[in-house]
């Protein structure tokens, strides 16, 4: 955590350091949440600029290139980030006075740069303010180029979104993925009802709404401090997106199970949900590839009050003879690109490549082909990813069905768009193995 005295907090400097660290691979969410001793307004300010700058970095860089006479690659990273932060505030945070943005940015430039840097930041920002419309204008050859620059997405991601959703609402989806994600929890029905949990949290000052589709979810409008709350330490809820909660909801629909396997289980959200809904009836195994992932599952289960789930280290890509033909229900939340989580983790847009999708699809097919051997005849297999790409979902599932005629889709593949109910981009496929 960045150290700073409570009485003299330089919010923009903290933000600059957060952006810098996130660019070196540290988790942006954790960097922001680790800022303690901040007033709510200060926390909100730092979070807005940190996330916003990363979200729109392609557009901000496009403008900086138009503003600068210095070659873009020659601009020092600290000065570049000061410019990015400043432009984000000028474009997207209209309530902040322009003079304040310029003055504070110049102060930062004095600390992190030299005399030339100060002049560059001051002159560039004032030039932008004087000629705002000129610099906001985008020169483009195709509408794809415009969308890429205006909304800050690599073109290949836009193409994947367009293929996945076959929608005329492409730009609307891009805009939605750039909005902050909702903070959603799932009530632990072993300990409390959703209604009672809502009341408990509201009495603690949290603003709470019921989720639109999940039967067990709650949306927390002001989640800061929730992990220090008594309901959290008592295990009354688990943090899980609404789309992810639908996996558990679909799993228990019109079915009874004796043996349940979650093959890529960590951190344990889906199998714990099923366990809670079924009141622990049946035999459960939560498996994942290494001891660290198993430790995380165990930690979550202890907090939730779940003690009789067997935890197993197992590599899903390698066939395990001991698991064959043993399970009525298998949950398969396979490793994926996580592009559906761009609202929560905006840096995903720039850390993935189209080549990653092909590599992931090979892993996904291996895991799926092993999982089929573990499922009893008449059993249900639920395949899910927190992404929307066809290559990681429909292509994997349809290839599998073509090669395994004893499997069929129970229902149409669920392709969840962020426009559906303000959730992540998510895909769920439910398959049945013939008797």
N, C-alpha and C positions, 0 to 999 in steps of 0.2 A: 504494500500500500504506500502511496506517495505521502510523505510526511509534510504537514503544514500546520501552523498554529491556527486555532479556531478563530482568532480575532483578525487574521490577515490572510484570507484565502484568495489566492489569485486563480479564479475559476478557469480563465482561458489558458493559463500555464498548465494547470492540471489536465485540461482537455488535450493540449498539445502533447503532453507526455503519454497520455492514454493512446492517442492515435499512433504515436511513434512506436510504442510497445506492441500494439496490435499489428502493425506492419512487420514486426519481427516475429510474428507467429503466436503471440500471447492472445488469450481469449478475450475478445472485446467486452462480452457480457460480464465476465469476472472482473476485468479491470475497472469497469464502471461500478459494479456492485461492491467492490472492495473499498470504495471511497466512503469512509465512515466520517462521523462528526460533521456532516453537512446538513444545513437546513434543507427542507423539501424543495424550496425554490432553487437553491444552489445545485442540488442533486439533479433536478429536472433540466436545468440549464446545461450542465456538463453532459448529461446523457443525450440531450437533443443534438448538441453540436458534434459530439463524438460519433454517434450513430449516423447522423445526417451527412457528415463529411465523408464517411466511408461509403454510405449508400450512393452518393452522387459524385463520387470522385472522378469518374470519366467525364462528366459534364463540366465539373470544375476545372479539370486539367485542360479541356478543350478551350475554355475561356482564358485560362492563364496563358496558353500558347498564343492566343490572339493579342493579349495585352502585352506580352513580354518581347523585348528586343533581344533578350538573352536567350541563347539556345536552351530549350527546356531541360535537357539532360545535364546542363551546367548549373542549374539552380540548386543550391544546397537544400538537402531534405528538410531541415528545420524551417527554412524560409518558405519552401514550397508548401509545407503543411500549414504554416501561418497564413499563407495566401488562400489555401483551400478552405480553412476554417472561416476566414474573413468573408470570402465570397459566399460561402454557405449561409452565413448570417445575413448578408445583404440581400440574397435572393429569396431565401426561404423563411427568414425570421424577421418579418417586416416591422414587428413591434420594437425592435432594438434600434435606437437612433443611429443613423449612418456615422455621425461624428464619433460616437462611442466606439463603434467597430474599428474605425480607422485609428483613433488614438490608442486604443488598447493593443491593436496589432503592431503599431509602431513601437510601443514599449517592449513587446515581445521580440521584435526584430532587433532592437538595441541590445537585448540580453543574449540572443542566440546567433546574431550575425555581426556584421561590421557596418561602417558608415554607408557603404554602397548598398548593403541589404536594406537599411532603413529607408534610403531614398527610393529604392525599387518598390518596396511594399507601400510606402506612402503615395508615390506617384501612380502606381498601378491601380490602387484602390480608388483614388480620387478620379482617375481616368474612367474607371468603370462606372462610378456614380454619375459622372457628367454624361457619359455616352451609353447608358445602361441598355437601351433597346438594341443598339448596334452590336454590343458584345453578347447579348442573349440570342441574337439571331444565329441560326444554324445553317451552314452551307452543306447541302447534301445532294447526292445523285439519286438515291432511292429512298423510299419511305422507311426501309429497314435501317438505313444509315441514320435517319432522323431519330427513330425510336431508340437506337443504340446510344446516341449522344445525349438526347434529351432526358432519357430515363436511366442512363448509366448501366447498360447491360452489354456484355459481349454479344456480338451478332449471333453466335452459335446457340446461346441460351434462348434468345428470342425465337430462333427457328425451332428449337425443341419445344418451347411453350406453344407455338403455333401448331406444330404437328400433334402435340398431346391433346390439346383442347379443341382443335378444329373450330375455333370460335371467331366470330366477328368482333368479339370483345377483347382482342389482343392487347390493345393499349390500356384498356381498363384493368386487365390482369397485371400488366407491368406496373401500373400505378399502385395497385393493391399490394403487390409484393414489396414495394418501397415504403409502405406504411408500417409503423411499429406493430408488432404482433401482440395479441391479447394474452394476458397471463391467466391461464386456466388450470384449475385443480380438479381432482376427483375425490369426492367424499368416500371415506373408508366405511363401507356399509356394515363391516363387522363391528364397528364401534359407534357409529352415529348416522343418522339420516341426513340426506342432503339439506333438508329444510332446517333441521336443528343446527347443522354446521353453519349454514348461512346466518342464522341468528347469532351464533357465538361470535363469528367474525365481525358482523356488523356492530355488536356490542363493544368490540375492540377498536372500532373506528374504521374498519375496512369497508369500501363500497363494493357490494357484491350483487351479481345478477346470475340467474339460472342460464345454463348453456341452451342453445337452440335445438340441438339434435341429441346430444348425449343425455342419457337418463340420470347420470351421476355427477355431472360436471357443474362447476361454478366459475364464473369469470370475475376476477378481482381487478378492479379499476386502479387501485392504489396499492400495489403489492409490497412496496418497500417496508421491510421489517417483518414480513410474514414468516421468514425462517427463524426468527427469534420468538415467535408467538407460542403461547401454550398449546393451542390446537395442533401446531406442527410437531412440537416435541412429544405430544401425546399420541402422535400417529393417526390423527383424525382425517388426514388427507394426504394425497400424493399429487405432485405437480405433473400434469400430463395434458397435452393439447387435446382439443375436442376431437379432432380427426383420429388421433391415436386411440382415444377411448372407444371409438366405433369398432375397433378390432375385437375387443372384449365383448362388446354388445352383440356383434354378429356371431361371435363364437358360441355363445350360450343360447342363441335363438332356436327354439323348438328342438332341443337336443339334450340327451343325457350322456354323460361320459364317466368312464371308470378311470382311464389312464390318460393323462394330459402331459404333453411334452412341449416346452418352449425351447426351441433349438438355438436361437441367437438371442438369449434372454436379457442380457444386461441393458439397462439398469433394473429390469424386473417389472416394469409398469404393466405390461399386458397380462402376464400370468398372475400377478397379484390382483388385477381387476377381475379376472375370471374366478380366482379363488374366493374373492369377496362375494361376488354375485352368487356363486354356488355354495356359499357358506362352508367352504373347505371340503365338500363332499368329493371323493375321488382320490386318486393318487397323482401327485404332481412331481415333475422333474423340470428344473430350470438349468439349462446348460449353456455354456459359452466357452470361448476359445482359450482363456487363460485365468490364472488365479486372481489377478487384479479385478477382472470383470465379475468373477464369482464373489469377491469380497464386497463389491459395490451392491450386488443383489442382496447378499446376506445382511448388510447394513440397513438397507431399505426395508427388508422383511422384518427385521427386529423392531424397527420403529413402528411398523404397521401392525405388529402383533401376529405375524405369520411365522409359525415354527415348524410345521410339518411338510415343507416342500424340500425334496431332495435336490441338492446343488451338485452339479457335475461339471468338471472341466472336460470339454469335448470340442474338437475341431470339426465344425459342420461340413467342411470340404472333404473330410476323410470318412469313409463308410465305417460305422461302428456296428459290428455283428451283434453285440449285446443288446442293441435297441430294436432289432428287426421284428416287424409284425406285432408290435406290443401296444400301440397307442390308438385311442379312439379320436383324439384331437391333437393336432400338431399346429403350433403357432410358429410361423417362419417370417420374422421381421428381419429380412436379410440386409447385409451391409450395402449401402447405396451412396449415391452422390449427395444426398441430403439437400438437393436444390429446392425442395418444397419448403425449406426452413429459412429462405432468404430474408423474410421479414424479421426474424429473430437474430439471424447471424448474417448480416449483409456482406461480410467479407467472403462468404462462400462464392459469391458471383465472380470473384477474381482469383480464387485459389483452385478452381476446377478447370478441366479442359475436356473437350469432346472425346479425346483419347481415353480419359478416365472411365467414361461410360462403357466402352467396349470391354475394358479390363474388368470392371465390376460385373458386367453381365455374364462373363465367363464364370466368375466366382458364384454368382447367384444360381446359375444353372447347375453347378456342381452340388451346391447345398440342397437345391430342390430335388435333384436326382437321388441323393442319399436319403432325404426325408421321406420319399415315396416308399422306401423299403421299411421304414419304421411304422407306417400307418397300417392299421388293421383293415380288412375288407369292410366297406360300409362306413369307414372313418372319414373325418373332415380335416382338410388341410387349409389353413388360412395363410396366404402369402401377402405380405405388405411391405411397402417402402414409404419413406418420407420424401418421395420425389414423384415427378409427373412424367418423366421421359418414357417414351415407348420402348426404347432399347432395354431399359431396366425392368419393365413391367409387362406390357402386352406381348412384346417379342419373346420374352422368356417364357411366359405362360402358354402362349399358343404353340411354341416349339415343343414345350413339354407335353401338351395335350396331343399333339400330332404324333409324338413318339410313344405315348402311353395311353392307349385306347381304353384302358380300364379306369381312366380318370375323366371326370366331366366337371364343367363349371356348375355350381349350385345356383348361381345367379350371375347377372351381368357384372363385369368388373366395375368396381366403384372408383371413379376418377374424380377426386375432390379438388375443386378449384378454390383459391382464396376468396372468390366472389360468392361461393355457395353459402357459407355461414361464418365468414371472417376467420377462417382457420388456415392451416398450412396447406400446401400442395401435397396431396397424399394419394396413394393407390392401394386398393384392397381387392384381392381375388380369393374367392372361396371355392374350393374344389372338393369333390366327393370321390372316394375310391369305390368302385363297383363291389357288390357283395360277392 
